[in-house]
Amino acid sequence: MHWHDKLRQVFRDALDLGADAEVDGLAYRAVPAWDSVGHMRLVAALESEFDVMLDTDEVIDLSCFDKACEILSRHLDG
């Protein structure tokens, strides 16, 4: 499984979305579950699943799925 697919599943699980929910265009506050508490739940899930530690700027910049891909690519591909 490519890490992008794993990332999609992390978004679905952390934000309590359906198993087939489309997350590629998802942005902060686009769904009720992605509020400030959901944001921290998502950050924790990303750090746990990908064994990374996001810094404060990355946590703040994590505003959509595409930004999550960009942030993770720096940790996983770089």
All heavy atoms as a GROMACS GRO file, in nm:
protein
  616
    1MET      N    1   0.085  -0.119   0.000
    1MET     CA    2   0.000   0.000   0.000
    1MET      C    3   0.090   0.124   0.000
    1MET      O    4   0.179   0.138   0.082
    1MET     CB    5  -0.090  -0.001   0.124
    1MET     CG    6  -0.174   0.125   0.137
    1MET     SD    7  -0.272   0.137   0.289
    1MET     CE    8  -0.391   0.008   0.266
    2HIS      N    9   0.066   0.211  -0.094
    2HIS     CA   10   0.140   0.337  -0.102
    2HIS      C   11   0.102   0.426   0.015
    2HIS      O   12  -0.010   0.421   0.065
    2HIS     CB   13   0.108   0.407  -0.235
    2HIS     CG   14   0.195   0.524  -0.264
    2HIS    ND1   15   0.165   0.651  -0.224
    2HIS    CD2   16   0.313   0.532  -0.330
    2HIS    CE1   17   0.259   0.733  -0.264
    2HIS    NE2   18   0.351   0.664  -0.328
    3TRP      N   19   0.195   0.509   0.061
    3TRP     CA   20   0.166   0.589   0.180
    3TRP      C   21   0.050   0.686   0.158
    3TRP      O   22  -0.017   0.723   0.253
    3TRP     CB   23   0.290   0.657   0.235
    3TRP     CG   24   0.354   0.766   0.154
    3TRP    CD1   25   0.462   0.753   0.072
    3TRP    CD2   26   0.318   0.905   0.152
    3TRP    NE1   27   0.493   0.876   0.018
    3TRP    CE2   28   0.408   0.970   0.066
    3TRP    CE3   29   0.219   0.980   0.215
    3TRP    CZ2   30   0.401   1.107   0.040
    3TRP    CZ3   31   0.213   1.117   0.189
    3TRP    CH2   32   0.302   1.178   0.103
    4HIS      N   33   0.024   0.727   0.034
    4HIS     CA   34  -0.092   0.814   0.007
    4HIS      C   35  -0.223   0.742   0.042
    4HIS      O   36  -0.315   0.803   0.095
    4HIS     CB   37  -0.095   0.859  -0.139
    4HIS     CG   38   0.005   0.964  -0.172
    4HIS    ND1   39   0.126   0.933  -0.230
    4HIS    CD2   40   0.004   1.098  -0.154
    4HIS    CE1   41   0.194   1.045  -0.247
    4HIS    NE2   42   0.124   1.146  -0.202
    5ASP      N   43  -0.228   0.613   0.010
    5ASP     CA   44  -0.348   0.535   0.042
    5ASP      C   45  -0.364   0.521   0.194
    5ASP      O   46  -0.475   0.530   0.246
    5ASP     CB   47  -0.342   0.397  -0.023
    5ASP     CG   48  -0.346   0.405  -0.175
    5ASP    OD1   49  -0.415   0.496  -0.228
    5ASP    OD2   50  -0.279   0.323  -0.240
    6LYS      N   51  -0.252   0.500   0.262
    6LYS     CA   52  -0.255   0.491   0.407
    6LYS      C   53  -0.299   0.625   0.467
    6LYS      O   54  -0.376   0.629   0.562
    6LYS     CB   55  -0.117   0.451   0.461
    6LYS     CG   56  -0.121   0.403   0.604
    6LYS     CD   57   0.014   0.376   0.666
    6LYS     CE   58   0.112   0.297   0.585
    6LYS     NZ   59   0.235   0.268   0.664
    7LEU      N   60  -0.252   0.734   0.408
    7LEU     CA   61  -0.290   0.868   0.454
    7LEU      C   62  -0.440   0.890   0.440
    7LEU      O   63  -0.504   0.943   0.530
    7LEU     CB   64  -0.213   0.974   0.376
    7LEU     CG   65  -0.246   1.120   0.408
    7LEU    CD1   66  -0.221   1.151   0.556
    7LEU    CD2   67  -0.167   1.213   0.318
    8ARG      N   68  -0.496   0.847   0.329
    8ARG     CA   69  -0.642   0.859   0.310
    8ARG      C   70  -0.716   0.786   0.421
    8ARG      O   71  -0.814   0.836   0.476
    8ARG     CB   72  -0.681   0.804   0.173
    8ARG     CG   73  -0.641   0.893   0.059
    8ARG     CD   74  -0.684   0.834  -0.077
    8ARG     NE   75  -0.634   0.918  -0.183
    8ARG     CZ   76  -0.519   0.897  -0.247
    8ARG    NH1   77  -0.444   0.792  -0.218
    8ARG    NH2   78  -0.480   0.980  -0.343
    9GLN      N   79  -0.668   0.666   0.455
    9GLN     CA   80  -0.734   0.588   0.560
    9GLN      C   81  -0.718   0.654   0.696
    9GLN      O   82  -0.812   0.653   0.777
    9GLN     CB   83  -0.679   0.445   0.562
    9GLN     CG   84  -0.762   0.351   0.646
    9GLN     CD   85  -0.906   0.346   0.598
    9GLN    OE1   86  -0.934   0.327   0.479
    9GLN    NE2   87  -1.001   0.364   0.690
   10VAL      N   88  -0.604   0.714   0.723
   10VAL     CA   89  -0.584   0.784   0.849
   10VAL      C   90  -0.683   0.900   0.860
   10VAL      O   91  -0.744   0.921   0.965
   10VAL     CB   92  -0.438   0.834   0.863
   10VAL    CG1   93  -0.424   0.931   0.979
   10VAL    CG2   94  -0.343   0.717   0.879
   11PHE      N   95  -0.701   0.975   0.753
   11PHE     CA   96  -0.799   1.084   0.753
   11PHE      C   97  -0.938   1.030   0.783
   11PHE      O   98  -1.010   1.085   0.866
   11PHE     CB   99  -0.800   1.156   0.617
   11PHE     CG  100  -0.716   1.280   0.614
   11PHE    CD1  101  -0.578   1.272   0.610
   11PHE    CD2  102  -0.774   1.406   0.613
   11PHE    CE1  103  -0.499   1.386   0.606
   11PHE    CE2  104  -0.698   1.520   0.609
   11PHE     CZ  105  -0.559   1.511   0.605
   12ARG      N  106  -0.976   0.921   0.715
   12ARG     CA  107  -1.110   0.864   0.736
   12ARG      C  108  -1.129   0.818   0.880
   12ARG      O  109  -1.233   0.845   0.941
   12ARG     CB  110  -1.132   0.746   0.641
   12ARG     CG  111  -1.147   0.788   0.497
   12ARG     CD  112  -1.170   0.667   0.406
   12ARG     NE  113  -1.165   0.708   0.267
   12ARG     CZ  114  -1.070   0.668   0.181
   12ARG    NH1  115  -0.975   0.585   0.221
   12ARG    NH2  116  -1.071   0.712   0.058
   13ASP      N  117  -1.029   0.752   0.934
   13ASP     CA  118  -1.040   0.699   1.070
   13ASP      C  119  -1.038   0.811   1.174
   13ASP      O  120  -1.122   0.813   1.265
   13ASP     CB  121  -0.926   0.601   1.099
   13ASP     CG  122  -0.937   0.472   1.019
   13ASP    OD1  123  -1.045   0.444   0.962
   13ASP    OD2  124  -0.835   0.400   1.012
   14ALA      N  125  -0.943   0.903   1.163
   14ALA     CA  126  -0.928   1.008   1.263
   14ALA      C  127  -1.047   1.103   1.265
   14ALA      O  128  -1.082   1.157   1.370
   14ALA     CB  129  -0.799   1.087   1.238
   15LEU      N  130  -1.109   1.123   1.149
   15LEU     CA  131  -1.221   1.217   1.140
   15LEU      C  132  -1.356   1.146   1.137
   15LEU      O  133  -1.459   1.207   1.109
   15LEU     CB  134  -1.204   1.307   1.018
   15LEU     CG  135  -1.076   1.392   1.018
   15LEU    CD1  136  -1.063   1.468   0.886
   15LEU    CD2  137  -1.075   1.487   1.138
   16ASP      N  138  -1.356   1.015   1.165
   16ASP     CA  139  -1.480   0.935   1.169
   16ASP      C  140  -1.562   0.949   1.041
   16ASP      O  141  -1.684   0.966   1.046
   16ASP     CB  142  -1.565   0.973   1.291
   16ASP     CG  143  -1.496   0.940   1.422
   16ASP    OD1  144  -1.429   0.834   1.428
   16ASP    OD2  145  -1.507   1.019   1.516
   17LEU      N  146  -1.493   0.941   0.928
   17LEU     CA  147  -1.561   0.947   0.799
   17LEU      C  148  -1.591   0.805   0.753
   17LEU      O  149  -1.534   0.709   0.805
   17LEU     CB  150  -1.473   1.018   0.696
   17LEU     CG  151  -1.428   1.159   0.734
   17LEU    CD1  152  -1.329   1.213   0.633
   17LEU    CD2  153  -1.548   1.252   0.747
   18GLY      N  154  -1.676   0.791   0.658
   18GLY     CA  155  -1.710   0.659   0.605
   18GLY      C  156  -1.591   0.595   0.536
   18GLY      O  157  -1.498   0.663   0.492
   19ALA      N  158  -1.596   0.463   0.524
   19ALA     CA  159  -1.486   0.387   0.466
   19ALA      C  160  -1.456   0.426   0.322
   19ALA      O  161  -1.344   0.410   0.275
   19ALA     CB  162  -1.516   0.238   0.474
   20ASP      N  163  -1.556   0.477   0.252
   20ASP     CA  164  -1.535   0.515   0.112
   20ASP      C  165  -1.543   0.667   0.092
   20ASP      O  166  -1.556   0.714  -0.021
   20ASP     CB  167  -1.636   0.444   0.022
   20ASP     CG  168  -1.780   0.475   0.061
   20ASP    OD1  169  -1.803   0.535   0.167
   20ASP    OD2  170  -1.870   0.437  -0.016
   21ALA      N  171  -1.531   0.742   0.199
   21ALA     CA  172  -1.538   0.888   0.190
   21ALA      C  173  -1.421   0.941   0.108
   21ALA      O  174  -1.307   0.897   0.123
   21ALA     CB  175  -1.536   0.951   0.329
   22GLU      N  176  -1.449   1.036   0.021
   22GLU     CA  177  -1.346   1.101  -0.060
   22GLU      C  178  -1.277   1.206   0.027
   22GLU      O  179  -1.342   1.295   0.081
   22GLU     CB  180  -1.410   1.167  -0.182
   22GLU     CG  181  -1.312   1.232  -0.275
   22GLU     CD  182  -1.208   1.135  -0.330
   22GLU    OE1  183  -1.246   1.026  -0.377
   22GLU    OE2  184  -1.089   1.168  -0.324
   23VAL      N  185  -1.146   1.194   0.041
   23VAL     CA  186  -1.073   1.287   0.127
   23VAL      C  187  -0.971   1.372   0.052
   23VAL      O  188  -0.916   1.466   0.109
   23VAL     CB  189  -1.004   1.214   0.244
   23VAL    CG1  190  -1.105   1.148   0.335
   23VAL    CG2  191  -0.902   1.114   0.194
   24ASP      N  192  -0.947   1.342  -0.074
   24ASP     CA  193  -0.841   1.412  -0.148
   24ASP      C  194  -0.860   1.564  -0.150
   24ASP      O  195  -0.762   1.637  -0.147
   24ASP     CB  196  -0.828   1.357  -0.289
   24ASP     CG  197  -0.760   1.220  -0.293
   24ASP    OD1  198  -0.768   1.148  -0.192
   24ASP    OD2  199  -0.699   1.189  -0.395
   25GLY      N  200  -0.981   1.612  -0.156
   25GLY     CA  201  -1.004   1.756  -0.158
   25GLY      C  202  -1.046   1.813  -0.024
   25GLY      O  203  -1.085   1.930  -0.015
   26LEU      N  204  -1.037   1.733   0.080
   26LEU     CA  205  -1.087   1.773   0.211
   26LEU      C  206  -1.002   1.884   0.273
   26LEU      O  207  -0.879   1.880   0.266
   26LEU     CB  208  -1.089   1.652   0.304
   26LEU     CG  209  -1.168   1.664   0.433
   26LEU    CD1  210  -1.316   1.689   0.404
   26LEU    CD2  211  -1.152   1.539   0.517
   27ALA      N  212  -1.069   1.982   0.330
   27ALA     CA  213  -1.000   2.093   0.396
   27ALA      C  214  -1.051   2.109   0.538
   27ALA      O  215  -1.160   2.063   0.572
   27ALA     CB  216  -1.022   2.223   0.318
   28TYR      N  217  -0.969   2.176   0.620
   28TYR     CA  218  -1.003   2.202   0.759
   28TYR      C  219  -1.141   2.267   0.769
   28TYR      O  220  -1.172   2.359   0.694
   28TYR     CB  221  -0.896   2.293   0.821
   28TYR     CG  222  -0.917   2.328   0.966
   28TYR    CD1  223  -0.914   2.229   1.063
   28TYR    CD2  224  -0.939   2.459   1.006
   28TYR    CE1  225  -0.930   2.260   1.197
   28TYR    CE2  226  -0.955   2.492   1.140
   28TYR     CZ  227  -0.951   2.391   1.235
   28TYR     OH  228  -0.968   2.422   1.368
   29ARG      N  229  -1.222   2.216   0.859
   29ARG     CA  230  -1.359   2.260   0.885
   29ARG      C  231  -1.458   2.231   0.772
   29ARG      O  232  -1.571   2.276   0.776
   29ARG     CB  233  -1.364   2.407   0.924
   29ARG     CG  234  -1.293   2.434   1.056
   29ARG     CD  235  -1.327   2.572   1.110
   29ARG     NE  236  -1.254   2.600   1.232
   29ARG     CZ  237  -1.304   2.586   1.353
   29ARG    NH1  238  -1.426   2.545   1.371
   29ARG    NH2  239  -1.231   2.614   1.458
   30ALA      N  240  -1.416   2.154   0.671
   30ALA     CA  241  -1.507   2.117   0.563
   30ALA      C  242  -1.609   2.014   0.609
   30ALA      O  243  -1.716   2.002   0.551
   30ALA     CB  244  -1.428   2.062   0.444
   31VAL      N  245  -1.574   1.940   0.713
   31VAL     CA  246  -1.665   1.845   0.775
   31VAL      C  247  -1.668   1.878   0.924
   31VAL      O  248  -1.569   1.924   0.980
   31VAL     CB  249  -1.623   1.698   0.752
   31VAL    CG1  250  -1.633   1.661   0.605
   31VAL    CG2  251  -1.483   1.670   0.804
   32PRO      N  252  -1.781   1.854   0.990
   32PRO     CA  253  -1.792   1.888   1.132
   32PRO      C  254  -1.684   1.826   1.220
   32PRO      O  255  -1.638   1.887   1.317
   32PRO     CB  256  -1.930   1.837   1.172
   32PRO     CG  257  -2.008   1.836   1.044
   32PRO     CD  258  -1.908   1.804   0.936
   33ALA      N  259  -1.639   1.706   1.186
   33ALA     CA  260  -1.541   1.637   1.270
   33ALA      C  261  -1.403   1.702   1.264
   33ALA      O  262  -1.321   1.681   1.353
   33ALA     CB  263  -1.530   1.491   1.228
   34TRP      N  264  -1.376   1.780   1.159
   34TRP     CA  265  -1.244   1.843   1.148
   34TRP      C  266  -1.249   1.983   1.208
   34TRP      O  267  -1.236   2.084   1.143
   34TRP     CB  268  -1.193   1.845   1.006
   34TRP     CG  269  -1.043   1.870   0.996
   34TRP    CD1  270  -0.959   1.898   1.099
   34TRP    CD2  271  -0.962   1.867   0.879
   34TRP    NE1  272  -0.830   1.913   1.052
   34TRP    CE2  273  -0.829   1.894   0.918
   34TRP    CE3  274  -0.990   1.843   0.745
   34TRP    CZ2  275  -0.725   1.900   0.827
   34TRP    CZ3  276  -0.885   1.849   0.655
   34TRP    CH2  277  -0.753   1.876   0.695
   35ASP      N  278  -1.270   1.984   1.338
   35ASP     CA  279  -1.264   2.108   1.415
   35ASP      C  280  -1.130   2.107   1.488
   35ASP      O  281  -1.041   2.028   1.454
   35ASP     CB  282  -1.382   2.118   1.511
   35ASP     CG  283  -1.392   1.999   1.607
   35ASP    OD1  284  -1.299   1.915   1.612
   35ASP    OD2  285  -1.493   1.991   1.678
   36SER      N  286  -1.112   2.192   1.587
   36SER     CA  287  -0.982   2.199   1.654
   36SER      C  288  -0.946   2.068   1.725
   36SER      O  289  -0.830   2.025   1.724
   36SER     CB  290  -0.977   2.316   1.751
   36SER     OG  291  -1.079   2.305   1.848
   37VAL      N  292  -1.045   2.003   1.785
   37VAL     CA  293  -1.020   1.875   1.852
   37VAL      C  294  -0.990   1.767   1.749
   37VAL      O  295  -0.896   1.688   1.764
   37VAL     CB  296  -1.139   1.835   1.942
   37VAL    CG1  297  -1.120   1.695   1.999
   37VAL    CG2  298  -1.158   1.937   2.052
   38GLY      N  299  -1.068   1.764   1.643
   38GLY     CA  300  -1.045   1.668   1.535
   38GLY      C  301  -0.908   1.688   1.471
   38GLY      O  302  -0.843   1.592   1.429
   39HIS      N  303  -0.866   1.814   1.463
   39HIS     CA  304  -0.735   1.845   1.406
   39HIS      C  305  -0.624   1.780   1.488
   39HIS      O  306  -0.533   1.717   1.432
   39HIS     CB  307  -0.716   1.998   1.400
   39HIS     CG  308  -0.595   2.039   1.325
   39HIS    ND1  309  -0.588   2.034   1.187
   39HIS    CD2  310  -0.475   2.087   1.367
   39HIS    CE1  311  -0.468   2.077   1.148
   39HIS    NE2  312  -0.398   2.111   1.256
   40MET      N  313  -0.632   1.792   1.618
   40MET     CA  314  -0.530   1.732   1.703
   40MET      C  315  -0.538   1.579   1.700
   40MET      O  316  -0.435   1.511   1.706
   40MET     CB  317  -0.541   1.785   1.846
   40MET     CG  318  -0.512   1.934   1.856
   40MET     SD  319  -0.367   1.992   1.761
   40MET     CE  320  -0.235   1.908   1.846
   41ARG      N  321  -0.659   1.525   1.688
   41ARG     CA  322  -0.674   1.380   1.674
   41ARG      C  323  -0.609   1.334   1.543
   41ARG      O  324  -0.541   1.231   1.538
   41ARG     CB  325  -0.823   1.344   1.678
   41ARG     CG  326  -0.850   1.196   1.690
   41ARG     CD  327  -0.997   1.165   1.719
   41ARG     NE  328  -1.091   1.230   1.629
   41ARG     CZ  329  -1.180   1.323   1.666
   41ARG    NH1  330  -1.188   1.361   1.791
   41ARG    NH2  331  -1.262   1.376   1.578
   42LEU      N  332  -0.627   1.412   1.436
   42LEU     CA  333  -0.566   1.380   1.307
   42LEU      C  334  -0.414   1.387   1.316
   42LEU      O  335  -0.344   1.298   1.267
   42LEU     CB  336  -0.619   1.475   1.200
   42LEU     CG  337  -0.562   1.460   1.060
   42LEU    CD1  338  -0.588   1.321   1.004
   42LEU    CD2  339  -0.619   1.567   0.968
   43VAL      N  340  -0.361   1.490   1.378
   43VAL     CA  341  -0.216   1.504   1.394
   43VAL      C  342  -0.160   1.384   1.470
   43VAL      O  343  -0.060   1.324   1.429
   43VAL     CB  344  -0.182   1.637   1.466
   43VAL    CG1  345  -0.036   1.638   1.511
   43VAL    CG2  346  -0.213   1.756   1.377
   44ALA      N  347  -0.224   1.347   1.581
   44ALA     CA  348  -0.178   1.232   1.659
   44ALA      C  349  -0.182   1.104   1.576
   44ALA      O  350  -0.089   1.022   1.583
   44ALA     CB  351  -0.263   1.218   1.785
   45ALA      N  352  -0.286   1.087   1.497
   45ALA     CA  353  -0.298   0.967   1.414
   45ALA      C  354  -0.190   0.964   1.306
   45ALA      O  355  -0.132   0.858   1.278
   45ALA     CB  356  -0.437   0.961   1.350
   46LEU      N  357  -0.162   1.078   1.247
   46LEU     CA  358  -0.057   1.085   1.145
   46LEU      C  359   0.079   1.052   1.206
   46LEU      O  360   0.156   0.974   1.149
   46LEU     CB  361  -0.051   1.225   1.083
   46LEU     CG  362  -0.169   1.265   0.996
   46LEU    CD1  363  -0.161   1.413   0.960
   46LEU    CD2  364  -0.175   1.180   0.870
   47GLU      N  365   0.107   1.110   1.320
   47GLU     CA  366   0.236   1.084   1.386
   47GLU      C  367   0.250   0.938   1.424
   47GLU      O  368   0.357   0.879   1.406
   47GLU     CB  369   0.251   1.175   1.508
   47GLU     CG  370   0.271   1.321   1.472
   47GLU     CD  371   0.288   1.412   1.592
   47GLU    OE1  372   0.240   1.377   1.702
   47GLU    OE2  373   0.349   1.519   1.574
   48SER      N  374   0.144   0.879   1.472
   48SER     CA  375   0.148   0.739   1.513
   48SER      C  376   0.161   0.646   1.393
   48SER      O  377   0.247   0.557   1.391
   48SER     CB  378   0.021   0.706   1.592
   48SER     OG  379   0.017   0.569   1.623
   49GLU      N  380   0.078   0.666   1.293
   49GLU     CA  381   0.075   0.577   1.176
   49GLU      C  382   0.204   0.584   1.094
   49GLU      O  383   0.252   0.482   1.045
   49GLU     CB  384  -0.044   0.610   1.087
   49GLU     CG  385  -0.060   0.520   0.968
   49GLU     CD  386  -0.092   0.376   1.003
   49GLU    OE1  387  -0.163   0.354   1.103
   49GLU    OE2  388  -0.045   0.285   0.932
   50PHE      N  389   0.260   0.703   1.080
   50PHE     CA  390   0.377   0.720   0.995
   50PHE      C  391   0.508   0.733   1.074
   50PHE      O  392   0.613   0.754   1.014
   50PHE     CB  393   0.357   0.841   0.904
   50PHE     CG  394   0.248   0.821   0.803
   50PHE    CD1  395   0.122   0.874   0.824
   50PHE    CD2  396   0.270   0.746   0.688
   50PHE    CE1  397   0.020   0.855   0.732
   50PHE    CE2  398   0.169   0.726   0.595
   50PHE     CZ  399   0.043   0.780   0.618
   51ASP      N  400   0.500   0.722   1.206
   51ASP     CA  401   0.618   0.730   1.292
   51ASP      C  402   0.699   0.856   1.263
   51ASP      O  403   0.820   0.850   1.237
   51ASP     CB  404   0.705   0.604   1.278
   51ASP     CG  405   0.808   0.594   1.389
   51ASP    OD1  406   0.783   0.649   1.500
   51ASP    OD2  407   0.914   0.533   1.366
   52VAL      N  408   0.629   0.969   1.265
   52VAL     CA  409   0.692   1.100   1.244
   52VAL      C  410   0.652   1.192   1.359
   52VAL      O  411   0.558   1.163   1.434
   52VAL     CB  412   0.649   1.164   1.109
   52VAL    CG1  413   0.694   1.079   0.992
   52VAL    CG2  414   0.499   1.188   1.104
   53MET      N  415   0.724   1.301   1.372
   53MET     CA  416   0.690   1.403   1.470
   53MET      C  417   0.677   1.534   1.395
   53MET      O  418   0.775   1.586   1.341
   53MET     CB  419   0.800   1.414   1.577
   53MET     CG  420   0.771   1.518   1.683
   53MET     SD  421   0.623   1.486   1.783
   53MET     CE  422   0.677   1.346   1.878
   54LEU      N  423   0.554   1.584   1.386
   54LEU     CA  424   0.530   1.710   1.317
   54LEU      C  425   0.568   1.825   1.408
   54LEU      O  426   0.538   1.823   1.528
   54LEU     CB  427   0.383   1.721   1.277
   54LEU     CG  428   0.326   1.609   1.190
   54LEU    CD1  429   0.182   1.638   1.153
   54LEU    CD2  430   0.410   1.586   1.066
   55ASP      N  431   0.633   1.926   1.350
   55ASP     CA  432   0.666   2.042   1.432
   55ASP      C  433   0.546   2.138   1.435
   55ASP      O  434   0.447   2.118   1.364
   55ASP     CB  435   0.795   2.109   1.385
   55ASP     CG  436   0.788   2.170   1.247
   55ASP    OD1  437   0.679   2.217   1.205
   55ASP    OD2  438   0.892   2.174   1.179
   56THR      N  439   0.554   2.238   1.517
   56THR     CA  440   0.442   2.330   1.537
   56THR      C  441   0.396   2.394   1.408
   56THR      O  442   0.275   2.403   1.382
   56THR     CB  443   0.480   2.439   1.640
   56THR    OG1  444   0.518   2.375   1.761
   56THR    CG2  445   0.364   2.533   1.666
   57ASP      N  446   0.489   2.438   1.324
   57ASP     CA  447   0.452   2.500   1.196
   57ASP      C  448   0.378   2.402   1.107
   57ASP      O  449   0.282   2.439   1.038
   57ASP     CB  450   0.575   2.553   1.123
   57ASP     CG  451   0.633   2.677   1.190
   57ASP    OD1  452   0.559   2.746   1.264
   57ASP    OD2  453   0.753   2.706   1.168
   58GLU      N  454   0.419   2.276   1.107
   58GLU     CA  455   0.351   2.175   1.026
   58GLU      C  456   0.209   2.149   1.077
   58GLU      O  457   0.116   2.134   0.997
   58GLU     CB  458   0.432   2.046   1.023
   58GLU     CG  459   0.561   2.058   0.945
   58GLU     CD  460   0.651   1.938   0.959
   58GLU    OE1  461   0.653   1.874   1.067
   58GLU    OE2  462   0.722   1.907   0.861
   59VAL      N  463   0.194   2.145   1.207
   59VAL     CA  464   0.060   2.124   1.266
   59VAL      C  465  -0.033   2.239   1.225
   59VAL      O  466  -0.147   2.217   1.187
   59VAL     CB  467   0.068   2.112   1.419
   59VAL    CG1  468  -0.071   2.114   1.482
   59VAL    CG2  469   0.144   1.986   1.459
   60ILE      N  470   0.019   2.360   1.229
   60ILE     CA  471  -0.061   2.477   1.191
   60ILE      C  472  -0.090   2.478   1.041
   60ILE      O  473  -0.200   2.509   0.997
   60ILE     CB  474   0.012   2.607   1.234
   60ILE    CG1  475   0.015   2.616   1.386
   60ILE    CG2  476  -0.055   2.730   1.173
   60ILE    CD1  477   0.108   2.722   1.441
   61ASP      N  478   0.009   2.438   0.960
   61ASP     CA  479  -0.006   2.438   0.814
   61ASP      C  480  -0.095   2.326   0.762
   61ASP      O  481  -0.137   2.329   0.647
   61ASP     CB  482   0.130   2.427   0.746
   61ASP     CG  483   0.211   2.555   0.755
   61ASP    OD1  484   0.153   2.661   0.788
   61ASP    OD2  485   0.333   2.550   0.728
   62LEU      N  486  -0.123   2.228   0.844
   62LEU     CA  487  -0.202   2.112   0.802
   62LEU      C  488  -0.348   2.155   0.784
   62LEU      O  489  -0.431   2.137   0.871
   62LEU     CB  490  -0.191   2.000   0.906
   62LEU     CG  491  -0.262   1.870   0.875
   62LEU    CD1  492  -0.208   1.807   0.749
   62LEU    CD2  493  -0.247   1.774   0.992
   63SER      N  494  -0.375   2.213   0.667
   63SER     CA  495  -0.507   2.273   0.644
   63SER      C  496  -0.594   2.195   0.546
   63SER      O  497  -0.712   2.226   0.532
   63SER     CB  498  -0.488   2.416   0.590
   63SER     OG  499  -0.410   2.411   0.470
   64CYS      N  500  -0.535   2.096   0.481
   64CYS     CA  501  -0.612   2.016   0.385
   64CYS      C  502  -0.535   1.887   0.356
   64CYS      O  503  -0.419   1.872   0.395
   64CYS     CB  504  -0.637   2.095   0.256
   64CYS     SG  505  -0.487   2.140   0.167
   65PHE      N  506  -0.599   1.798   0.285
   65PHE     CA  507  -0.536   1.670   0.252
   65PHE      C  508  -0.410   1.691   0.170
   65PHE      O  509  -0.307   1.628   0.196
   65PHE     CB  510  -0.635   1.580   0.175
   65PHE     CG  511  -0.576   1.447   0.138
   65PHE    CD1  512  -0.573   1.343   0.230
   65PHE    CD2  513  -0.524   1.426   0.012
   65PHE    CE1  514  -0.517   1.220   0.197
   65PHE    CE2  515  -0.467   1.303  -0.022
   65PHE     CZ  516  -0.465   1.201   0.071
   66ASP      N  517  -0.415   1.781   0.071
   66ASP     CA  518  -0.297   1.805  -0.013
   66ASP      C  519  -0.180   1.857   0.069
   66ASP      O  520  -0.065   1.819   0.045
   66ASP     CB  521  -0.330   1.904  -0.125
   66ASP     CG  522  -0.419   1.843  -0.231
   66ASP    OD1  523  -0.427   1.719  -0.241
   66ASP    OD2  524  -0.481   1.921  -0.306
   67LYS      N  525  -0.207   1.941   0.166
   67LYS     CA  526  -0.100   1.993   0.253
   67LYS      C  527  -0.043   1.879   0.338
   67LYS      O  528   0.078   1.874   0.362
   67LYS     CB  529  -0.154   2.106   0.341
   67LYS     CG  530  -0.047   2.186   0.407
   67LYS     CD  531   0.037   2.261   0.304
   67LYS     CE  532   0.134   2.355   0.372
   67LYS     NZ  533   0.218   2.425   0.276
   68ALA      N  534  -0.129   1.788   0.383
   68ALA     CA  535  -0.081   1.672   0.457
   68ALA      C  536   0.014   1.589   0.371
   68ALA      O  537   0.117   1.543   0.420
   68ALA     CB  538  -0.199   1.587   0.506
   69CYS      N  539  -0.019   1.572   0.244
   69CYS     CA  540   0.069   1.499   0.152
   69CYS      C  541   0.203   1.569   0.141
   69CYS      O  542   0.309   1.504   0.146
   69CYS     CB  543   0.006   1.489   0.013
   69CYS     SG  544  -0.134   1.378   0.002
   70GLU      N  545   0.199   1.700   0.126
   70GLU     CA  546   0.323   1.778   0.115
   70GLU      C  547   0.409   1.765   0.240
   70GLU      O  548   0.530   1.742   0.232
   70GLU     CB  549   0.286   1.925   0.091
   70GLU     CG  550   0.403   2.018   0.076
   70GLU     CD  551   0.358   2.162   0.063
   70GLU    OE1  552   0.261   2.189  -0.011
   70GLU    OE2  553   0.418   2.248   0.129
   71ILE      N  554   0.346   1.778   0.355
   71ILE     CA  555   0.419   1.768   0.483
   71ILE      C  556   0.478   1.628   0.500
   71ILE      O  557   0.596   1.612   0.533
   71ILE     CB  558   0.327   1.806   0.602
   71ILE    CG1  559   0.294   1.956   0.596
   71ILE    CG2  560   0.390   1.767   0.735
   71ILE    CD1  561   0.181   1.997   0.688
   72LEU      N  562   0.398   1.526   0.478
   72LEU     CA  563   0.447   1.389   0.495
   72LEU      C  564   0.556   1.354   0.395
   72LEU      O  565   0.649   1.280   0.428
   72LEU     CB  566   0.333   1.289   0.486
   72LEU     CG  567   0.252   1.272   0.613
   72LEU    CD1  568   0.138   1.175   0.589
   72LEU    CD2  569   0.338   1.224   0.728
   73SER      N  570   0.546   1.406   0.273
   73SER     CA  571   0.648   1.374   0.174
   73SER      C  572   0.786   1.422   0.219
   73SER      O  573   0.886   1.358   0.192
   73SER     CB  574   0.612   1.431   0.037
   73SER     OG  575   0.623   1.572   0.035
   74ARG      N  576   0.789   1.534   0.291
   74ARG     CA  577   0.918   1.584   0.344
   74ARG      C  578   0.975   1.487   0.447
   74ARG      O  579   1.096   1.470   0.457
   74ARG     CB  580   0.901   1.722   0.406
   74ARG     CG  581   0.873   1.831   0.305
   74ARG     CD  582   0.892   1.969   0.364
   74ARG     NE  583   0.801   1.998   0.475
   74ARG     CZ  584   0.692   2.072   0.465
   74ARG    NH1  585   0.655   2.124   0.349
   74ARG    NH2  586   0.617   2.096   0.571
   75HIS      N  587   0.889   1.422   0.523
   75HIS     CA  588   0.933   1.327   0.626
   75HIS      C  589   0.965   1.190   0.567
   75HIS      O  590   1.059   1.124   0.611
   75HIS     CB  591   0.826   1.312   0.734
   75HIS     CG  592   0.813   1.430   0.824
   75HIS    ND1  593   0.890   1.446   0.937
   75HIS    CD2  594   0.733   1.540   0.817
   75HIS    CE1  595   0.857   1.560   0.997
   75HIS    NE2  596   0.762   1.618   0.926
   76LEU      N  597   0.885   1.147   0.471
   76LEU     CA  598   0.896   1.009   0.423
   76LEU      C  599   0.983   0.994   0.299
   76LEU      O  600   1.050   0.892   0.283
   76LEU     CB  601   0.756   0.955   0.391
   76LEU     CG  602   0.658   0.956   0.508
   76LEU    CD1  603   0.521   0.910   0.462
   76LEU    CD2  604   0.708   0.870   0.623
   77ASP      N  605   0.982   1.092   0.211
   77ASP     CA  606   1.056   1.082   0.086
   77ASP      C  607   1.189   1.156   0.092
   77ASP      O  608   1.273   1.137   0.006
   77ASP     CB  609   0.974   1.137  -0.032
   77ASP     CG  610   0.847   1.057  -0.056
   77ASP    OD1  611   0.843   0.939  -0.018
   77ASP    OD2  612   0.753   1.112  -0.115
   78GLY      N  613   1.203   1.242   0.191
   78GLY     CA  614   1.323   1.326   0.196
   78GLY      C  615   1.412   1.282   0.300
   78GLY      O  616   1.504   1.248   0.339
   0.00000   0.00000   0.00000
